[in-house]
Amino acid sequence: VDIDWEYPGQAGDGNPNGQEDKHNFTLLLQKLRQKLDAQGAADGKYYESSIASGANYTYAENTEMSEIHKYLDSVNVMTYDFYGAW
């Protein structure tokens, strides 16, 4: 299961929660991992979870990376945010 929550922690049109989302994102991934593990125990399979992560400072500031990595098998970094004259 790949979760693509583009901008956790940033309030805007359709997202009035803002800063509450920083921890809500962690809770979502924690609960997802619990449910996937329970299903895996029932059917003898392992279910992977991943996120599509922003590649900028704001994304890192608005997530609890030190916590969420515990619930993920991989992180796909959306590097199209990088640009420059190199």
GROMACS elastic network, one bead per residue, 0.5 to 0.9 nm:
[ bonds ]
;  ai    aj funct       b0    kb
    1    32     6  0.89453   500
    1    47     6  0.76110   500
    1    48     6  0.62074   500
    1    50     6  0.62623   500
    1    51     6  0.83144   500
    2    48     6  0.83978   500
    2    49     6  0.57795   500
    2    51     6  0.52198   500
    2    52     6  0.70415   500
    3    29     6  0.84922   500
    3    49     6  0.77621   500
    3    50     6  0.62575   500
    3    52     6  0.63624   500
    4     7     6  0.89478   500
    4    50     6  0.87020   500
    4    51     6  0.57414   500
    4    53     6  0.73140   500
    5     8     6  0.62647   500
    5    25     6  0.82046   500
    5    51     6  0.78427   500
    5    52     6  0.73725   500
    5    53     6  0.79901   500
    6    52     6  0.76930   500
    6    53     6  0.73510   500
    6    54     6  0.70314   500
    6    59     6  0.85781   500
    7    10     6  0.57946   500
    7    11     6  0.85338   500
    7    53     6  0.89581   500
    7    54     6  0.78026   500
    7    58     6  0.86559   500
    7    59     6  0.66951   500
    7    62     6  0.79522   500
    8    11     6  0.82820   500
    8    18     6  0.72320   500
    8    19     6  0.79422   500
    8    20     6  0.87771   500
    8    21     6  0.54698   500
    8    22     6  0.59400   500
    8    24     6  0.85817   500
    8    25     6  0.68644   500
    8    59     6  0.72737   500
    8    62     6  0.60307   500
    8    63     6  0.67586   500
    9    17     6  0.73823   500
    9    20     6  0.65179   500
    9    23     6  0.85290   500
    9    24     6  0.89373   500
    9    25     6  0.86127   500
    9    59     6  0.82454   500
    9    61     6  0.85661   500
    9    63     6  0.72475   500
   10    15     6  0.76405   500
   10    16     6  0.84809   500
   10    17     6  0.78051   500
   10    19     6  0.66253   500
   10    21     6  0.78152   500
   10    22     6  0.87551   500
   10    58     6  0.88621   500
   10    59     6  0.89905   500
   10    62     6  0.74349   500
   11    14     6  0.81755   500
   11    15     6  0.52815   500
   11    16     6  0.52147   500
   11    17     6  0.59351   500
   11    19     6  0.74670   500
   11    21     6  0.89052   500
   12    15     6  0.50851   500
   12    16     6  0.61009   500
   12    17     6  0.85015   500
   12    18     6  0.76218   500
   13    16     6  0.71395   500
   15    18     6  0.67870   500
   17    20     6  0.56504   500
   17    21     6  0.61950   500
   18    21     6  0.56913   500
   18    22     6  0.77840   500
   19    22     6  0.56600   500
   19    23     6  0.79870   500
   19    62     6  0.74033   500
   20    23     6  0.59886   500
   20    24     6  0.62358   500
   20    25     6  0.87458   500
   21    25     6  0.56805   500
   21    26     6  0.84235   500
   21    62     6  0.79428   500
   21    63     6  0.81847   500
   22    25     6  0.55885   500
   22    26     6  0.69663   500
   22    61     6  0.86165   500
   22    62     6  0.53262   500
   22    64     6  0.66220   500
   23    26     6  0.51067   500
   23    27     6  0.62971   500
   23    28     6  0.86681   500
   23    62     6  0.87979   500
   23    63     6  0.72786   500
   23    64     6  0.70337   500
   24    28     6  0.60721   500
   24    29     6  0.86670   500
   25    28     6  0.51166   500
   25    29     6  0.63751   500
   25    30     6  0.86225   500
   25    63     6  0.71903   500
   25    64     6  0.81602   500
   25    68     6  0.82388   500
   26    29     6  0.52836   500
   26    30     6  0.61033   500
   26    31     6  0.86400   500
   26    63     6  0.75772   500
   26    64     6  0.66328   500
   26    65     6  0.85103   500
   26    67     6  0.70021   500
   26    68     6  0.55710   500
   26    71     6  0.87077   500
   27    30     6  0.50077   500
   27    31     6  0.60793   500
   27    32     6  0.84314   500
   27    68     6  0.86342   500
   28    31     6  0.53015   500
   28    32     6  0.60743   500
   28    33     6  0.86242   500
   29    33     6  0.60942   500
   29    34     6  0.86070   500
   29    49     6  0.84470   500
   29    68     6  0.67680   500
   29    71     6  0.61483   500
   29    72     6  0.77172   500
   30    33     6  0.52158   500
   30    34     6  0.63344   500
   30    35     6  0.87967   500
   30    68     6  0.74490   500
   30    70     6  0.83154   500
   30    71     6  0.58525   500
   30    72     6  0.89503   500
   31    34     6  0.50409   500
   31    35     6  0.62258   500
   31    36     6  0.85811   500
   31    71     6  0.88998   500
   32    35     6  0.51612   500
   32    36     6  0.60712   500
   32    37     6  0.85020   500
   32    49     6  0.81474   500
   32    71     6  0.81831   500
   33    36     6  0.51052   500
   33    37     6  0.60057   500
   33    38     6  0.84918   500
   33    47     6  0.86608   500
   33    48     6  0.85648   500
   33    49     6  0.72919   500
   33    71     6  0.57105   500
   33    72     6  0.76550   500
   34    37     6  0.52085   500
   34    38     6  0.61461   500
   34    39     6  0.86766   500
   34    71     6  0.86555   500
   35    38     6  0.50651   500
   35    39     6  0.61984   500
   35    40     6  0.85004   500
   36    39     6  0.51484   500
   36    40     6  0.60485   500
   36    41     6  0.86069   500
   36    46     6  0.77295   500
   36    47     6  0.58324   500
   36    48     6  0.79042   500
   36    49     6  0.83832   500
   37    41     6  0.61075   500
   37    42     6  0.86128   500
   37    45     6  0.87683   500
   37    46     6  0.71640   500
   37    47     6  0.71243   500
   38    41     6  0.51201   500
   38    42     6  0.63494   500
   38    43     6  0.88836   500
   39    42     6  0.50455   500
   39    43     6  0.62925   500
   39    44     6  0.81245   500
   39    45     6  0.78031   500
   39    46     6  0.83815   500
   39    47     6  0.82070   500
   40    43     6  0.52974   500
   40    44     6  0.52386   500
   40    46     6  0.51845   500
   40    47     6  0.65180   500
   41    44     6  0.54034   500
   41    45     6  0.70451   500
   41    46     6  0.81400   500
   42    45     6  0.80677   500
   43    46     6  0.87739   500
   48    72     6  0.73714   500
   48    73     6  0.58832   500
   48    74     6  0.82381   500
   49    71     6  0.74938   500
   49    72     6  0.52109   500
   49    73     6  0.55112   500
   49    74     6  0.69638   500
   49    75     6  0.88811   500
   50    71     6  0.84930   500
   50    72     6  0.53000   500
   50    73     6  0.57312   500
   50    75     6  0.54698   500
   50    76     6  0.72621   500
   51    72     6  0.75356   500
   51    73     6  0.88850   500
   51    74     6  0.69600   500
   51    75     6  0.51447   500
   51    76     6  0.60804   500
   51    77     6  0.83001   500
   52    75     6  0.61312   500
   52    77     6  0.58492   500
   52    78     6  0.64730   500
   53    56     6  0.89546   500
   53    59     6  0.74694   500
   53    60     6  0.87491   500
   53    75     6  0.65248   500
   53    76     6  0.58753   500
   53    78     6  0.58559   500
   53    79     6  0.88189   500
   54    57     6  0.85190   500
   54    58     6  0.83553   500
   54    59     6  0.55631   500
   54    60     6  0.78197   500
   54    76     6  0.86362   500
   54    77     6  0.59326   500
   54    78     6  0.53496   500
   54    79     6  0.72995   500
   54    80     6  0.89087   500
   54    81     6  0.74771   500
   55    58     6  0.85336   500
   55    59     6  0.68821   500
   55    60     6  0.79242   500
   55    77     6  0.59281   500
   55    78     6  0.58965   500
   55    79     6  0.56880   500
   55    80     6  0.80697   500
   55    81     6  0.62025   500
   55    82     6  0.73504   500
   56    59     6  0.55748   500
   56    60     6  0.67413   500
   56    61     6  0.89348   500
   56    79     6  0.87392   500
   56    81     6  0.70754   500
   56    82     6  0.80888   500
   57    60     6  0.51725   500
   57    61     6  0.61467   500
   57    62     6  0.86544   500
   58    61     6  0.50492   500
   58    62     6  0.61347   500
   58    63     6  0.87755   500
   59    62     6  0.52035   500
   59    63     6  0.63909   500
   60    63     6  0.54759   500
   60    64     6  0.75291   500
   60    65     6  0.70045   500
   61    64     6  0.76940   500
   61    65     6  0.88026   500
   63    66     6  0.86784   500
   63    67     6  0.88536   500
   63    68     6  0.81108   500
   64    67     6  0.54422   500
   64    68     6  0.60572   500
   64    69     6  0.86191   500
   65    68     6  0.50948   500
   65    69     6  0.59472   500
   65    70     6  0.88589   500
   66    69     6  0.63170   500
   66    70     6  0.79372   500
   67    70     6  0.59083   500
   67    71     6  0.78814   500
   68    71     6  0.55409   500
   68    72     6  0.68242   500
   69    72     6  0.52645   500
   69    73     6  0.78083   500
   69    74     6  0.81349   500
   69    75     6  0.82692   500
   70    73     6  0.83000   500
   72    75     6  0.72888   500
   76    79     6  0.89367   500
   77    80     6  0.88569   500
   78    81     6  0.68069   500
   78    82     6  0.87971   500
   79    82     6  0.55534   500
   79    83     6  0.88432   500
   80    83     6  0.74634   500
   83    86     6  0.83291   500
